[in-house]
Amino acid sequence: MTEKTGENSPRRDIAREIARRYGNLTPEQLDQLSETIIPINVHKGVSILKRGDVCKSIYYVDHGLIRQYYYKNNKEVTEHIAYEGGIVMCIESLFKHEPSHIAVESLEPSRLYAIQYDEFEKLTQSSYAFCNILLNILKESLILSQHKADTIRFENAKERYARTIKDHPDIIRRAPLHIVASYLQMTPETLSRVRTAASEAED
């Protein structure tokens, strides 16, 4: 069933939230943005984007837990985990319209809103307000990626775990242990030792 896009529709609510976080839009522009949004409900373990698919949307996580991952030496490596209010996208595939090396799946039953990039790009050509929203989404994504890269480069396993507990406790609480370990780039055994040491330090 297609959701209505009126003043109180879920799609407009998400458009309003995106505008609140990333830029200002007029009521008419909110209507335009809401028309680019498609609601997606998925069960746990569903592939939202498979490796080799072309990413065509920016995904806003309304509720649930979503991960992006790739394969290295035939093993899955978790690159990013998003939850309520998070953004998920495969930037290179999105902009180049090429097959993605990154896959996206749900770790929990989730509700996403897909912002169709081709439609949104048309809006950026009509108004600076939409350009500003896209710019701020990209800024946030790049900053998160830089923070993650710096954590891997400069912090040890204990420090990475402590930072994630502080900044993203939902990841530690909700994601399976082996996926958290992959996200923090450590073995499950190392993560288990770090968690035990952190718990003992709190006692």
N, C-alpha and C positions, 0 to 999 in steps of 0.2 A: 504493500500500500504506500502510495506517495504521500509524504507529509505536506500539510498546508504550509504556505509561506507567508501567512498574515502576521499581524503585529505580535501575536502571542505564540507563534509556531516555534517548535524546537529548533528548526534551522535558523530562524531569525535570532533566537536566543544565543545560538552559537556564534552567529555573525556579530551580534552585539558584544559578546565576550571577547572575540578576536579583536574587534575594534577598540575595546577598552584596554586591552593589553598592548596592542601594537600600533595604534593610531586612531585618529578621530574620523568618523564618517557621519554624513548627514543621514536622516531617515531614508531618503531616496537611495543613497549609496548602500545603506544596510540592506535594503531590498535587493539591490543588484548583487551584493556579495552572497546573500542567502540563496540566490538562484544558482550559484556555482557549487553549492554544498549538497553532498549526497550522504544520507545516514547509512551506516553499515553496522549491523549487529552480527557478532561472530561468537561461536563457542570456543572453549579452550582448545588450543592446539591447531587452530585453523591458519593456513597459509594465506596471508593478505597480499603478499607479493613474493613470487617465486624467483629464485635465481634464474636469470635469463629473460625475465619479463621486463618490459619498459615501465618505469615508474611514471604515472600520469597525474598523480595527485599529491597534495600535501595533506597529511592526516592529523586531525585534532582528536586527542583522546578524551572523550567525555567521561567514561569510566572503564576500568580494566587495566590490564598490564600487557604491554606490547614490547617485543624485542626485535632488534635488527641484528643479523648475524651473517657471517661469511665462512667459507671453508678454507682452511690452511692445513696442508699435509693430511687431507681427508678427515680433518676434525673441525667441528663447528666452533667458531670463535664469536662470542657475543660482543658486539660493538657498542650497542646503545640499548637502554631499557627506558621506556616512557610509561607514565601512569597519568592519572587525572590531571588535565590541563597541559599535558605534554604535546609536543609536535614530533611527528615522524615523517621522514622523507628521505629518499635516496638522491642526493643533490646532483651527482654527475649524470645519472640516468634521466632525471627530471629535466635538466637543462639541455642535454645533448640528444635526448630522445633515443638513447641507445640501451641495449639490454643491461640490466643491473647485475653486478657481482654480489650485491647485498640482498638477502632475503628478509622478509618481515613476517612474523607470526604472533598469534595471541598466546599469552601464558595464562590468561584467565578469560572467562566469558567477558566480552568487551563490547563497548559501543563507541564507534568512531564516526567522525564526520569528515568525509573526503572533499577537499577543496579542489575541484577540477582545474588543473594548472592552465590548460589552454584557454579556458573561459576566464580565469582570473587574470591571465596575461593581457587579454583584450581590455579588461577594466583598467589595467595599469597604463594603457595607452590613452585612456580617456581622462584620467585624473591623477594628479600627484598624490592624492590621499591614498590611493591603492598602491602606488609605487612605494610610499612610505611604509605601509603595512608589510609589503613583501620584503623591503629592506630590513625592517626590524625583526621579522621572522628569521631571515638569513643571518643577521647579526647574532641573535640569540643562539642559533644552531652552531655557528662557527665558534662562539665563545665557549659553549658547552664542549665542543670537540677539542678545543685548545686546552681546556681544563683537564679533560680526560687524558689527553696526550701528555700533559705536564705531570699528572699524577703517576702515569706509568713510567715516565722517564726519571723522575726525581724522588719518588717515595718508595719505601720498602713495603712489604706485604702488610705489616701491622699498620703503617700510616695510611695506606690505601683503604684498608677496612675501616679505620677510625674516621677518615674523611667521608666515606660513603654513608656510614652510620649517621654522621652529623648532617650532611647535605641531602641525602636521599634515603632516609630510613625505610621507606616503603620498598625499595629494591631489596634490602636485606631481609625484611619481614615476609615479603610475598613471593619472591622468585625462588625456584628450586635451588638447592645448594650448589649443584654442578653448574648451573647457569650463572649464579652469583660468582662462583670461582672463575669461570670463563670471562665474565665481565671485568673482574679485577685482575685478570691475567695471572692466576695462580692455580695450583692444583687443588682439587677438593680436599686433599689431606692437609695441605698448608692452610687453607681457609678454616678447616676444622680446628687446627691448632691455634690459629689466631683468634678465632671466636672464643675458644676455651680460655685462652689467656686474658682476653678482654673481659669475660664474665668473672673470672677470678679476681681481676683487678678492681671490679666494682663492688665485690663482697667485702 
